[in-house]
């Protein structure tokens, strides 16, 4: 179970780091029409994505 959670964290972190526009669209699909994410959101999303990837990798290493 923990391995699956680690893999999910790595996948979510990769999405956050490389495609933050998609993350914004997913979060605001019903609330905003033709909106654009701010540069601050994109930067924070990339930074958080990097941390989530590191957490997932660290959890995998710890479990193995």
Residue pairs with C-beta under 8 A, 6 or more apart in sequence:
2 59
2 63
3 60
3 63
5 59
6 56
6 57
6 59
6 60
6 63
7 56
7 60
8 56
9 52
9 53
9 55
9 56
9 59
10 52
10 53
10 56
10 57
10 60
12 49
12 52
13 48
13 49
13 50
13 51
13 52
13 53
13 54
13 55
13 56
14 49
14 53
15 22
15 23
15 49
16 23
16 45
16 46
16 48
16 49
16 52
17 45
17 46
17 49
17 50
17 53
18 49
20 37
20 41
20 42
20 45
20 46
20 49
21 37
21 42
23 45
24 37
24 41
24 42
24 45
28 35
37 45
